C-alpha cells in the first residue's frame, strides 16, 4: 500500500558529512539583505525557537568569535569583551537592527578580526625569523588549549610562538630524512603560511568586497545559536554533505593533499576515472593542470580548477618519486563520470558455524541516492547472497562507525527485522506527533541478531538500534551508550537548485517504547568497549543541545493519526500482523553478559586493547600489541554462538 501519510520526505536527514563533484547548482550569492529572510525561514521550521531573542543574540556573537578564533590565538580579551558581555540596551539595539536588516555590530567585530590577522602575521614573521636562524636546539613545549582569550600582547605572542614551534617540530619528525638546516626550516614555514592563509582568507576581506562571505559567517553564527545541529552551508560544504548522504558524485575521483613538497595525490576513489586510468598513484606530485603550472597557486585554486563544472575533462601533469633520487614525469587525461562510493556502502561477510553461517553486515551510513536506491535495498540483496552460502544461524549488524543519514532508510532497515509496527515517533513544534511505520509485513531475517554500536553510532543508527531493542528483535553490543542524537533535521543540501543550503532541527524522534535517544543514547545490553569508550564523545558534550524527554509508547497502535479510509485498510491488513514484543533474548541476558565479561577478562589481547585505549592509544604498537583481529566483532560472534547454544529451539 502506498499512502502519502507514510512517505517520508527525502530531505529529512538525521546526520550529515565529504571530495569533489561537478554537476551542481551555481554558487549561492547570499547578500547581507538576505540574512533576515533566511533566518525567518529557519525560525518557521525550528522545533523550539520561533524568533530571535536576546539569548540567541548573545550566543551568536560568541559563536561568531569562536569560528574565527577557535584556539584563542588571535584575539585579545579587551578587544571582544564588549561583544561577550552585552548590556540589555545594546542587545535591544542589535535586535532592532536585525529586523531592519542591519548587521553593523557583526561588521564591527569583523573589523577587529582584520586587525587581529595583521597582528598575528607580524608576530609569526618575527617568530619564524628567530627560529629559522636559531643556533641552539629548538625545544618543544607542552601543547596547551586555552579556555579564555589572551589578556596582553605578550601572552598572545607566547601562544603563537608555542603553536609555531609545535608545527615546526612536527614537520621535522615527519621529514626526518631531510637535513635540518635554515633552508629546511624556511621551507616548512612557507608551507605553514600557506596552511594559515587557507584558513585566514575566509576572513581577510572587507565586508563590502566579499559581502556573500560575510553574510554566510553571520548566518552560520545565528543558525548555530538555535541548537547544536541547525546550520547554514556554503555551496562547497553542501556538495560534500550531499555526496556523503548519497554515496555518489560526478567527478574524476581524486583526493588531493598539500604537503611540504607541494600538492600531491592523497587518495583515489575506487571505481573512479582516476583509478580506471591505472596511471595514478598516491604520492604523485601535481605539476600542471591543463598545461598550466600549479606552482604559486593555492590549494583551493587547484581544486576549483579541477572541479570546474564547465569542463568535461582535465589533463594532469604529474611527477613520481621513483626512489634513489630518480623522478618520472607523465600526463594523464581524465573525464568526469558518475562515481558510486562503493567503499562507503554496505559490506558483508560471513564465517562458517555449525551447518550454516554467521553473517556480518557493516553499514557505514543510511544512504540513498536520487533514484531512490539505498542501504535497505543493499541489505536485502546481501541477505539473498548470504543465504546462498548456507543457513544464516546468526546476524551481526555493525553500526559502530555509522553517524546517521536519511530517516526513511533507517525506518526501512529496522523494518526488515519486524513484521508491522511503529518504528519512529516524531514530535514537531506544537507537540505535533507523527508515526512512521513498517507496513510491509515481511521479515527478512529471524534469529539471533546483534547490533554492534559505539559512542560514535548516532542518529539514524540509534533509531535502528533502539527500535529493534524495543521490540526485542535484537540485542545491542558495544560501548555503554551511543552518541545521543535524537533530533530530526530538515535539509536543503540534496536540492541542487536550493536558494540556500541549510539544515534546521524540526523535531525529536522516539522509538516505539516512547524513549528518546537525545543526550542519553542507546544503552548497550552487553558492554564490549570500542576504541571510543574512554572519549568524551556525544551530544551531551555539545553546546545548545535540546533536552531529553519521552512520549507515550506505541506498541499498541491506536492509528489516531490516520484518516478513516486508511484506518479501515490498516485495521484489516496492518494491525493483525503487528510485531509483538519478544522477550526471548532478553531472558538470556544475565548468562550472555556473564559469559562475555569472562571472555573479555580472559582474553589477553582484549585486556591489552583496554589498557591501550585508556592510555590514549587505539591502535597496536610494538610494545603493546593486541593483534589485528577486530576484537568487538570477534566477541559479537561468540555472543551469537552463546545465543544459539542457549536457544531451546536450536537443540
Secondary structure, DSSP 8 states (H G I E B T S, - for coil): ---GGG---TTEES-----------------HHHHHHHHHHHHHH-SS--S--HHHHHHHHHHHHHHH-TTS-S-BHHHHHHHHS--HHHHHHHHHHHHHT--HHHHHHHHHHHHHHHHHHHHHHHHHHHHHT--S----------SS-BSSHHHHHHHHHHHHHHHHHHHHHHTTTS---HHHHHHHHHHHHHHHHHHHTTTSS-TTTTHHHHHHHHHHHHHHTT-SS-EEE-HHHHHHHHHHHHSEEEE--EEEEEETTEEEEEEE-TTSHHHHHS---TT-EEEEETTEE-TTS-HHHHHHHHT-TT-SEEEEEEEEEEETTEEEEEEEEEE-EEEE-GGGS-EEEEEEETTEEEEEEE---B-B-TTS-BHHHHHHHHHHHHHHHSEEEEEEEE-TT---BBHHHHHHHHHTTSSBEEEEEEEEGGG-EEEEEE-----S--SEEEEEE-TT--THHHHHHHHHHHHTS-EEEESSS-----EEEEE-TT-TT-SSEEEEEEEEEEETTSB--TTT----SEE---TTTTS--SGGGSSS-----B----SS---TTS-HHHHHHHHHHTGGGB-----TTGGGHHHHHHHHHHHHHH-HHHHHHHHHHHTT--S-BTTB---SS-HHHHHHHHHHHHHHHH-GGG-
